[in-house]
Amino acid sequence: VEEAGIELERVEGDAVTPADLDLMRRYYEATCEAHGTGSDYLKPGTWALLGRDWRRRLVLFFAREGGRRVGGSLLVHKGADLYGRYW
């Protein structure tokens, strides 16, 4: 990843902002659009609920190229486990 010039940025818990979640939503919607219906199970209201009710459980990773965010991964803590998706 480093050889490709990609850096990773980690944002978690209370540091997750509405703007971070909005960007993650846009990555998700772009992926769903590219791969068709069936993958679009996270509805618009889900993102607001994640920020409101689950923010402390969230871990976001953003891929950065040339200082600009170009992709992301959303992970959720459940006990000692970590579940996630990337777009």
TASULLIN-V654564 format. One record per residue. RES is the residue in one letter. NEAR is the number of other ideal C-beta (glycine too) atoms within 8 Angstrom. Layout:
res = <RES | RES>
near = <NEAR | NEAR>
This chain:
res = <V | E | E | A | G | I | E | L | E | R | V | E | G | D | A | V | T | P | A | D | L | D | L | M | R | R | Y | Y | E | A | T | C | E | A | H | G | T | G | S | D | Y | L | K | P | G | T | W | A | L | L | G | R | D | W | R | R | R | L | V | L | F | F | A | R | E | G | G | R | R | V | G | G | S | L | L | V | H | K | G | A | D | L | Y | G | R | Y | W>
near = <6 | 6 | 4 | 5 | 7 | 10 | 8 | 9 | 9 | 7 | 11 | 8 | 9 | 5 | 6 | 12 | 7 | 6 | 6 | 11 | 13 | 9 | 11 | 13 | 11 | 8 | 11 | 12 | 9 | 9 | 10 | 11 | 6 | 6 | 6 | 6 | 5 | 4 | 8 | 7 | 4 | 7 | 5 | 6 | 6 | 8 | 12 | 8 | 9 | 11 | 10 | 7 | 5 | 10 | 11 | 6 | 8 | 14 | 12 | 15 | 12 | 13 | 13 | 12 | 9 | 5 | 4 | 6 | 9 | 7 | 9 | 13 | 11 | 12 | 12 | 11 | 9 | 7 | 4 | 2 | 6 | 8 | 6 | 9 | 7 | 8 | 11>
